[in-house]
């Protein structure tokens, strides 16, 4: 029988303008060097410390931090901008200026952290494995110099938009997949999404040249491993055949 973990005062700090989780005031089941996650539990970690909390309390944390629990639909039409500035004028542009129009913070789709397991016998443990990854990304409208936008946003927000995180088995976390089930270890990551525009010229005489969307995760340390901020859990469903679809988001695990 699962034990619901009470939630106490949530301490919040700021990184890059966003509140980040401080788990020091959570009452939770302490994790060990090898953490076993039961049903409806997630592993939340921050600056080297990790705690196992009930998934309901995790949702309360998200609400306290103004993080959307579901990923919003990306507005792909934002990148349909067509510049009226001719190519020669853009080539002669002395300075590119970017403006951020909208910012969203949410729990993104599940990131796979292990192979998919089919349960058998008395159950099979599924562990975090090596070589699964998550990356920051930028998309731009047609005609915009991607590298220029990437460099400007990187300096403006102190974010490396080329950065990729990779899982390591140092994160000793597991769940059990019972007979009649299929499961995988996942991270429910915090993602920051910014929508913006790019301009050519200088203040007072700017011409819009394009639009951009920038997605970034946040880094946290767990047992000396750098991984994306969020919560680690098992995505386990009652099925005996593959493929296994995400528990949060669309698409299938590989």
N, C-alpha and C positions, 0 to 999 in steps of 0.2 A: 504494500500500500504506500502510495507516494505521500511525502510530507511536504505541505506547502510552507515555503520559507517566508517569514514576515519581512517586510521592507521597512527599513528605518530611514532617517534623514539622508537624502542623496546629496553628496557634495559635488559641486560642478566647478570646473576650471575652464579657461578659454585657450584654444589653440587655433591660430589662423582665423580668429573671429568667431569660432564655433565653440559651444560648450562641449567638453569632453568628460567622459565618465571617470569618477574617482570612486573606487569600490571600497575604500577604507572603512566606510560607515555601513556597509551592508552586513546583515546577519545572514550567513549562508553556510552550506556544508563545505568545509575546507577541502580544497583539492590537494592531491599528493603528487609525487613524481609520476605516477600513473593514475590518471583520473578515469573512473568509470561513470558514464552518464546514464541515468535511468530515464524512463519515459517522462516527458514533460520537464526535463532539466536542460539547462544550457550552461556552458562554461564561459564566464565573462572575465577578461583579464585586462590589467592596466599597469603599465610600468613594472613588469616583473612579477606582479602578484595576481593570482587567479582564484576565483570563487565559483562554486556551483550554486546556481539559483534556480528557482522554479520559473518556468516559461511565463507564467502570469505576472511574476514580479519583474521579469525582463521587459514586458510590455509596459508596466508602470514606469519603469526607468525611462523608456523611450518617450513616453508622454511628458515626463518631468523635464526632459532635455529638448522637447519640441522637435523630435525626430519622427518622421512619418514611418509607420510600421510596414507599409507596403510601398513598393517602388512606383512612382507616378509614370504614366505613359510619356515617353520622350516625344517632344514636339519636333518631328523631323521637318515640318514645313518651315521651321525657323531658318533652315539652311537653303531655302529656295530663293534667297535674295539674288537679284540680278543688278549689277552695278551699271549706272548710266555713264560712269567715268570711262573714257576710252583707254585702251591698253597703254598707249604712249604716256598718257597723263599719270597712270598708275606707276609706270616705270620711273617717271621723273619725280615721284613722291619723295619729299625730303624727310618726312617723319610719319610713322604709323601710330595712331592712338587707339586704344581699346576702351570700351565702356561696358560695364556689367549691368544688364537689365533685370536679371532674375536669378535668384539662388535657391536651391532646394537641398534639403538634407534628409536622407531616408535610408531605410534598410534595403539594400539591393538584393537581387536574385541570389540564390544559394551559389556559393563557390565550392566546387568539389575538392575534397581533401583526401580521398581514398578511393580504391576500386569499389565497384558495386558488388555486394555480397548477397547470395541467396542462402537463407537460413536452412539448417539441417541439424539432425540429431537433437541435442539438448540446447542448441543455439550456437552461433558462431560469432566470435568477437570481431568487430571491424575497427581497425586502428587508422589514425592519421598516417599517411604515407608520403614519401618524397615526390618532388617534381610536379606538383600541381601549382598553378600560378594565378595571379591576379595583377592587372596592370591599370595604370592611369591612361587616359586617352583624351584626345582633342579632335573634333571634327570642324571643318570650315566649309563655307559656301564656295561655289565655283569661282575661280580667278583669284582667290586669296592665297597669299604665300604662307603655307602651313608653318614653316620654320620660324618666320617672323612672329606670328601669333604665339607659337609655343614658347619662344624666348621671352616675349613681353609678359605673358601670363605667368611664366615661371618666376620671373623677377618680382612681379607685382604681388603674387600670393605666396612666395617662398615655397613653391611646389615643383617638384621634378615630374613633369608630365610624361617623361620617358621611362619612369621607374616601374619595375616589375618585382613583385614579391613571389617567393617560391617556398612551398611547404617543406618541412624537414621532420624526420621521425623523432627529433628531440621533443616535439610536442606530443607527449605520451598520453593521448586521450582516446578512449574507446567507448563503444556501445555494443550491445548484443542484439544480433538479428536472429529471431526465433524461427522455427519451422513454419512455413506458410508466409514468410515475409521476405522482402528484399530491402536492403538498406545501404547507406553510404554516409561517411562523415562529411559534414559541411560547415562552412562559416556563413553566418548571416551578417554581411559586412555593412558598416556605415559608409555611405557614399555621399559626396558633395557634388552637385551639378550646377554649373553656372551657364547662363545664356547671355550672349553679348554681341556687340557690333564692333567693327573696325572702321577707322576713318583715316583719311589721308590729309595731310596739311598741318595747320597749327590752330590753336584756339582762336575763334573768330572767323576762320575761313576753312572749315572742315568739310570734306566730301566723303560720304559713306562709301566704303569699298567692299564691305561684306559682312557676314555674320559668323558666329562661332558657338560651339557648345563644348564645355570642358568638364570632364568627369575625373574625380580624384578620390582615392581612399585615404585613410589615415593610418599611420604606423603605430604599432604597439609592440612592446617587448614581452616575450613569454619564455621563461627558462633560457634566456640568452638568444632567442630566435626572434627576428624581426618579421612580424606578420601584420595583416590588415586588422584594424580595430573593428570590433563587433562581438559576436557570440558564436562559439563552436557548439555544434549539436549533431545529433544523428537524424538523418532524413530516412525514416523507416515506414514502409507501407505494406499492407496485407496483399501481397501478390507473389507468385512463384515464377514469373517469367519476366524477361527483359524486353524493352527498355524500362528503366525507372525514371519517372519524370520528377522535376524539382518539387519540393514541398512549398517553396516560396519563389514565385516567378514562373516563367514559361521555359519550355525546352526539356531536353533529356540529358541525363548523365551518360558519360562514355564508359 
